[in-house]
Amino acid sequence: MALYKVEICGVNTAKLPLLNNDEKEALFQKIKNGDQNARELYIKGNLRLVLSILQRFHHHNENVDDLFQIGCIGLMKAIDNFDLSQGVKFSTYAVPMIIGEIRRYLRDNNSIRVSRSLRDLAYKAIYVKEAMMKKSNQEPTIQELAQHIGVEREELLHAMDAIQSPLSLYEPVYSDGGDTLYIMDQIKDKKNKEETWVENLSLKAALEQLGKREHEIIEMRFFQGKTQMEVAKEVQISQAQVSRLEKNALRTMKQYLA
């Protein structure tokens, strides 16, 4: 994917405007009052943000024009949903929106074709599994299922995995009083430990704005790379409480850094 080209989707990327903070704030106030011209200027003033995010997807063999258009959709969604009163930078809010939009596009347009034989084996396994459960009132293991069908365990696992629909990391798995837990909250990711903005920026001063419990949770989540479930077990509170405290702590830090 060539990102060195000057013109993308008819836009001369070398001549994209740059907006300072005062200009952005003034335009956003007009946008909230329904000014479409201000919205257009705000979009153009943030297209460089979309271009910077496209660098993360350079390994995909996708047309850069297509990804740029999808990124712009994410940018517009971010503009339409951004709340200036929260005290965070627009880019902080917009980046995950743009990334999410591009990832959804890549996921939906790059589905792996599953062979007929694999599908047949998977559906046969589902049928046999249900029959075995009705007979014994107990769910069979993969090994038992494979033996019953007459195939290798690895072959059956491959077939079952092939028909599974991919899930988004932003798929909600639990909600408690408005605090939603997502799949990504339950995954341990080395990137959270080594490469995220928490370690890339000098956050010592921002961390000092937090209470002892919030500081402890941020330390374990982003410096030690622990999942919310692991943190909850260690500090002896619920995962929903960890999620709530984490969101509050990040909000406090973002406001301090804004």
C-alpha positions as CSV (number, residue, x, y, z in Angstrom):
1,M,0.0,0.0,0.0
2,A,1.7,3.2,-1.2
3,L,1.4,6.0,1.3
4,Y,3.9,8.3,-0.4
5,K,1.5,9.4,-3.1
6,V,0.6,13.1,-2.9
7,E,-3.0,12.8,-4.1
8,I,-5.5,10.4,-2.4
9,C,-9.1,10.3,-3.5
10,G,-8.6,13.6,-5.4
11,V,-7.2,15.3,-2.2
12,N,-3.8,16.9,-2.5
13,T,-2.3,15.7,0.8
14,A,0.6,18.0,0.5
15,K,-1.7,21.0,0.8
16,L,-4.0,19.9,3.6
17,P,-4.7,22.7,6.1
18,L,-3.5,22.7,9.7
19,L,-5.8,24.1,12.4
20,N,-4.5,25.4,15.7
21,N,-6.4,24.6,19.0
22,D,-8.3,28.0,19.0
23,E,-9.5,27.4,15.4
24,K,-10.6,23.9,16.2
25,E,-12.6,25.0,19.2
26,A,-14.2,27.9,17.3
27,L,-15.2,25.6,14.4
28,F,-16.5,23.0,16.7
29,Q,-18.8,25.4,18.4
30,K,-20.2,26.4,15.0
31,I,-20.6,22.7,14.1
32,K,-22.7,22.1,17.2
33,N,-24.9,25.0,16.0
34,G,-25.5,23.2,12.6
35,D,-22.9,25.1,10.5
36,Q,-22.1,22.7,7.7
37,N,-19.3,24.9,6.3
38,A,-17.6,24.7,9.6
39,R,-18.0,20.9,9.6
40,E,-16.4,20.8,6.2
41,L,-13.4,22.9,7.3
42,Y,-13.0,20.8,10.5
43,I,-12.9,17.6,8.4
44,K,-10.3,19.0,6.1
45,G,-8.3,20.3,9.0
46,N,-8.1,16.7,10.5
47,L,-7.4,14.7,7.3
48,R,-3.7,14.6,8.3
49,L,-4.9,12.6,11.3
50,V,-6.5,10.0,9.0
51,L,-3.3,9.8,6.9
52,S,-1.1,9.2,10.0
53,I,-3.4,6.3,11.0
54,L,-3.2,4.7,7.6
55,Q,0.5,4.2,8.3
56,R,-0.5,1.5,10.8
57,F,-2.2,-0.5,7.9
58,H,0.7,-0.4,5.5
59,H,1.1,-4.2,5.6
60,H,-2.4,-4.7,4.1
61,N,-2.7,-5.1,0.4
62,E,-5.6,-2.7,0.2
63,N,-6.0,0.3,-2.0
64,V,-4.9,3.4,0.0
65,D,-7.7,5.4,-1.6
66,D,-10.3,3.0,-0.2
67,L,-8.8,3.0,3.3
68,F,-8.6,6.8,3.2
69,Q,-12.3,7.0,2.5
70,I,-13.1,4.6,5.2
71,G,-10.9,6.5,7.6
72,C,-12.7,9.7,6.7
73,I,-16.0,8.0,7.6
74,G,-14.6,7.3,11.0
75,L,-13.4,10.9,11.3
76,M,-16.9,12.2,10.5
77,K,-18.5,9.8,13.1
78,A,-16.0,11.1,15.6
79,I,-16.9,14.8,14.8
80,D,-20.6,14.0,15.1
81,N,-20.3,12.3,18.5
82,F,-17.5,14.3,20.1
83,D,-18.4,16.1,23.4
84,L,-16.2,19.2,23.8
85,S,-17.3,19.5,27.5
86,Q,-15.4,16.3,28.4
87,G,-12.1,18.2,28.3
88,V,-10.2,15.8,26.1
89,K,-8.4,16.4,22.9
90,F,-10.4,15.6,19.7
91,S,-7.6,13.4,18.4
92,T,-7.7,11.3,21.6
93,Y,-11.3,10.6,20.9
94,A,-11.1,10.3,17.1
95,V,-8.1,7.9,16.7
96,P,-9.9,4.8,18.1
97,M,-13.0,5.7,16.1
98,I,-11.0,5.9,12.8
99,I,-9.0,2.8,13.6
100,G,-12.2,0.9,14.4
101,E,-13.8,1.9,11.2
102,I,-10.9,0.8,9.1
103,R,-10.6,-2.5,11.0
104,R,-14.3,-3.3,10.4
105,Y,-13.8,-2.6,6.7
106,L,-10.8,-4.9,6.5
107,R,-12.6,-7.6,8.5
108,D,-15.8,-7.4,6.4
109,N,-14.0,-7.3,3.1
110,N,-11.4,-10.0,3.7
111,S,-13.4,-12.9,4.8
112,I,-11.5,-16.2,4.5
113,R,-13.3,-18.6,2.1
114,V,-14.0,-21.9,3.8
115,S,-13.9,-25.0,1.7
116,R,-17.1,-27.1,1.2
117,S,-15.5,-30.1,2.9
118,L,-14.6,-28.2,6.0
119,R,-18.1,-26.7,6.3
120,D,-19.6,-30.1,5.9
121,L,-17.4,-31.6,8.6
122,A,-18.2,-28.8,11.0
123,Y,-21.9,-29.0,10.5
124,K,-21.8,-32.8,10.8
125,A,-19.9,-32.3,14.1
126,I,-22.6,-30.0,15.4
127,Y,-25.4,-32.4,14.5
128,V,-23.5,-35.4,16.1
129,K,-22.7,-33.3,19.2
130,E,-26.4,-32.5,19.7
131,A,-27.3,-36.2,19.3
132,M,-24.7,-37.3,21.8
133,M,-25.8,-34.7,24.3
134,K,-29.4,-35.8,24.1
135,K,-28.4,-39.4,24.6
136,S,-26.0,-38.8,27.6
137,N,-27.1,-35.4,28.9
138,Q,-23.4,-34.4,28.8
139,E,-21.4,-32.4,26.3
140,P,-18.8,-34.6,24.6
141,T,-15.2,-33.5,24.4
142,I,-13.6,-32.7,21.1
143,Q,-11.6,-36.0,21.3
144,E,-14.9,-38.0,21.8
145,L,-16.6,-36.1,19.0
146,A,-13.7,-36.7,16.6
147,Q,-13.6,-40.4,17.4
148,H,-17.4,-40.7,16.9
149,I,-17.2,-39.1,13.5
150,G,-14.0,-40.9,12.6
151,V,-11.6,-38.0,12.0
152,E,-8.5,-36.6,13.7
153,R,-9.0,-34.2,16.6
154,E,-6.9,-31.5,14.8
155,E,-8.9,-31.8,11.7
156,L,-12.2,-31.4,13.6
157,L,-10.8,-28.3,15.5
158,H,-9.7,-26.7,12.2
159,A,-13.2,-27.3,10.7
160,M,-15.0,-25.9,13.8
161,D,-12.7,-22.8,13.8
162,A,-13.3,-22.2,10.1
163,I,-17.0,-21.5,10.5
164,Q,-16.7,-19.2,13.5
165,S,-17.5,-15.6,12.9
166,P,-14.8,-13.1,13.9
167,L,-15.6,-10.9,16.9
168,S,-14.6,-7.3,17.3
169,L,-12.5,-6.3,20.3
170,Y,-15.1,-3.7,20.9
171,E,-17.8,-6.4,21.2
172,P,-19.6,-5.8,24.6
173,V,-19.6,-8.8,26.9
174,Y,-21.1,-7.4,30.1
175,S,-22.8,-4.2,31.3
176,D,-23.3,-3.1,34.9
177,G,-25.1,0.2,35.5
178,G,-23.9,1.7,32.2
179,D,-20.2,0.6,32.5
180,T,-19.8,-1.8,29.6
181,L,-17.0,-4.4,29.5
182,Y,-15.6,-5.2,26.1
183,I,-13.7,-8.2,24.8
184,M,-10.5,-6.1,24.6
185,D,-10.8,-5.5,28.4
186,Q,-10.3,-9.2,29.0
187,I,-7.3,-9.7,26.8
188,K,-3.7,-9.5,27.9
189,D,-1.8,-7.6,25.2
190,K,1.9,-7.1,25.1
191,K,1.3,-3.9,23.1
192,N,-0.4,-2.5,26.2
193,K,2.7,-3.2,28.1
194,E,5.4,-2.0,25.6
195,E,4.1,0.4,23.0
196,T,1.0,2.3,24.0
197,W,0.8,6.0,24.8
198,V,0.9,5.3,28.5
199,E,4.6,4.4,28.2
200,N,5.5,6.5,25.2
201,L,4.6,9.8,27.0
202,S,6.0,11.2,30.2
203,L,3.0,10.5,32.5
204,K,4.6,10.8,35.9
205,A,2.8,14.1,36.6
206,A,-0.5,12.9,35.3
207,L,-0.3,9.7,37.4
208,E,0.3,11.8,40.5
209,Q,-3.2,13.3,39.9
210,L,-4.8,9.9,40.7
211,G,-5.8,8.4,44.0
212,K,-3.9,5.4,45.3
213,R,-6.4,2.8,44.0
214,E,-6.7,4.3,40.5
215,H,-2.9,4.7,40.3
216,E,-2.5,1.0,41.3
217,I,-5.0,-0.1,38.6
218,I,-3.4,2.0,35.8
219,E,0.0,0.6,36.9
220,M,-1.2,-3.0,36.6
221,R,-3.2,-2.5,33.4
222,F,-0.8,-0.5,31.3
223,F,2.6,-1.1,32.8
224,Q,2.3,-4.7,33.8
225,G,0.0,-5.7,31.0
226,K,-2.6,-7.4,33.2
227,T,-6.2,-8.0,32.2
228,Q,-9.1,-6.4,34.1
229,M,-10.0,-9.8,35.5
230,E,-6.5,-10.3,36.8
231,V,-6.5,-6.8,38.4
232,A,-9.9,-7.4,40.0
233,K,-8.7,-10.6,41.6
234,E,-5.5,-9.0,42.9
235,V,-7.2,-5.9,44.4
236,Q,-10.3,-7.9,45.5
237,I,-13.0,-5.9,43.7
238,S,-15.3,-6.8,40.8
239,Q,-14.2,-6.5,37.2
240,A,-17.0,-3.9,36.7
241,Q,-15.4,-1.7,39.4
242,V,-12.0,-2.1,37.9
243,S,-13.4,-0.9,34.5
244,R,-15.1,2.0,36.2
245,L,-12.0,3.1,38.1
246,E,-9.8,2.6,35.0
247,K,-12.1,4.8,32.9
248,N,-12.2,7.5,35.6
249,A,-8.4,7.4,35.9
250,L,-7.8,7.7,32.2
251,R,-10.3,10.6,31.9
252,T,-8.4,12.4,34.7
253,M,-5.1,11.9,33.0
254,K,-6.3,12.9,29.6
255,Q,-7.8,16.1,31.1
256,Y,-4.5,16.9,32.7
257,L,-2.5,16.3,29.5
258,A,-5.0,18.1,27.2
